[in-house]
Amino acid sequence: MRVLLDTCVLSELRKPTCPPQVRQALATQQDTDLFVSVVTIGEITKGIALLDDSQRKRDLRSWLNTLETHYHDRILPIDLETVRIWGEFTAKAQRLGRIVAVNDGLIAATALRHGLTVMTRNTSDFIATGALLFNPWEDA
């Protein structure tokens, strides 16, 4: 399975309390089948920028740099086709009275564009997108 890692998965992996089934779900994947969206990089960057200057902030910056280096050729951009996919399913969701958060929608559209499954704990945030979903907290 080729996977787009949601922000919550990457954040969880950094914690010593990360559930073993989450680590196992990633361990069973080929590294070359794991991808990250530029949106996730932006969400993590924002979270770090909101912190006061501290050792934690420096540690998180270092972790983000390591992530960017590790996934450098598997960080997927938002291109014209991706935003068209996003526009289509968000309009459909809106007609049905559902709201898809912009960041989640762009992550889902990236997954759809590249034939990937979104690995996330927050499946309810993605239901209206039509993206394939995998929740290692529940589905493993």
NORWOVEN-V941406 format. One record per backbone hydrogen bond with DSSP energy under -1.0 kcal/mol. NH is the residue of the N-H (numbers start at 1). CO is the residue of the C=O. Records with the same first field share a line. If there is no record, write none. Layout:
BEGIN
NH: CO  CO
END
This chain:
BEGIN
3: 33
4: 117
5: 35
6: 119
10: 6
11: 7
12: 8
13: 9
15: 12
18: 15
22: 19
23: 19
24: 20
25: 21
26: 22
27: 23
28: 24
29: 26
33: 30
34: 31
35: 3
36: 74
38: 76
41: 37
42: 38
43: 39
44: 40
45: 41
46: 42
47: 43
48: 44
49: 45
50: 46
51: 48
58: 54
59: 55
60: 56
61: 57
62: 58
63: 59
64: 60
65: 61
66: 62
67: 63
68: 64
69: 65
70: 66
71: 67
74: 71
76: 36
83: 79
84: 80
85: 81
86: 82
87: 83
88: 84
89: 85
90: 86
91: 87
92: 88
93: 89
94: 90
95: 91
96: 92
97: 94
98: 93
105: 101
106: 102
107: 103
108: 104
109: 105
110: 106
111: 107
112: 108
113: 109
114: 110
116: 111
117: 2
118: 132
119: 4
120: 134
123: 121
125: 122
126: 123
127: 123
129: 126
134: 118
138: 135
139: 135
END
